[in-house]
Amino acid sequence: MRRTLLVPLALAITLAAAALVLTTRLDPDHQTVTTLYGNVDLREATLSFRVAGRVQQLHVDEGAAIHQGDLLAELDPAPLLTALHGAEGAVAAATARLQRLQQGYRQEDRAQASANVSAARAALLEAKRQLSRLQNLTPRGATTQSDLDAARSHHDQAKAQLALTEANLAKLQAGYQSEEIAEARASLQQANASLAAAQLAVADTRLAAPSDGVLLTRSVEVGENVQAGTPAFTLSLTRPVWIRAYVPEPELGQFPSGARVQVWSDSRPDHPYTGTVGFVSPSAEFTPKSVETTDLRTALVYRLRIRIDDADDLLRQGMPVTIRLMP
């Protein structure tokens, strides 16, 4: 009976010692250093068009290896090109108006206004002579009062006409008002903004990959009308490669931000990758159920993100890895 109890007890001690060996090692100073276990971080991007339209071309299919900048799909740009051409015309018109206002009135207009002033002055001079002559004749009865009144009225009209032509000449010589130029400049800015929006809309008919990756899903087909923001592709991001791991609070000091680590995977057991701890969570959390054993699921840990410096295609998303500090 005693021998029967000793066998399971010895087996349990052996398993515990094996677990301890798997999770700790000694550095040259005989200090215990934790071994962490994690996974290659799952990072996906859902891609969509920023404008609505009809799908004109598809350049990739599911499973394709994608490089940053690769063209994935195109919408029919014809409706947006029409708006673009209208915006270009509005900019040209606003630019021409502003230039005209800044240059002032035409030389021909100013010359004509100057000639009108000269003619008005001559007419006023003649009206003055006629009025003076009739005023001298009236006391002698050589003219009528009605003729005198008509001459006075003609003189006043000539005087008013001269003032009007002089004011028009001064306006032409001074150029357009600053308020008119400011209004034209604002109209040009508005036209340029509309043009930029139209150009951006046309550019947005071409959907390009924001990063390297593998195309997981394609949700659109040629000829299909899509709305802005409707998911079109799901891209699994492959660069940069990040490792997500969790470190217990007692060993947190061994893995500060910037710490250099080695990362082992089952596909390359004899050649570890090198990485750098980039992010250390400021708050503790319970160990995820998918990471640790049942006994450790209630332990408080801190999340780490480790960037792999020499990643290759053997590191796949979700792959389990082992992390240790650089020796």
Buried (B, 14 or more C-beta within 10 A) or exposed (E): EEEEEEEEEEEEEEEEEEEEEEBEBEEEEEEEBBBBBBBBBEBBBEBBBEBBBBBBEBEBEEEBEBEEEBEBBBBBBEBBBEBBEEBBEBBEEBBEBBEEBEEBBEEEEBEBBBEBBEEBBEBBEEBBEBBEBBEEBBEEEEBEEEBBEBBBEBBEEBBEBBEEBBEBBEBBEEBBEEEEBEBBBEBBEEBBEBBEEBBEBBEBBBBBBEBBBBBBBBBBEEEEEBEEEEEBBBBBBBEBBBBBBBBBEEBBEBBEEEBEBBBBBEEBEEEBBBBBBBEBBEEBEEBEEEBBEEEEEEBEBBBBBBBBEEBEEEBEBEBEBBBBBEE
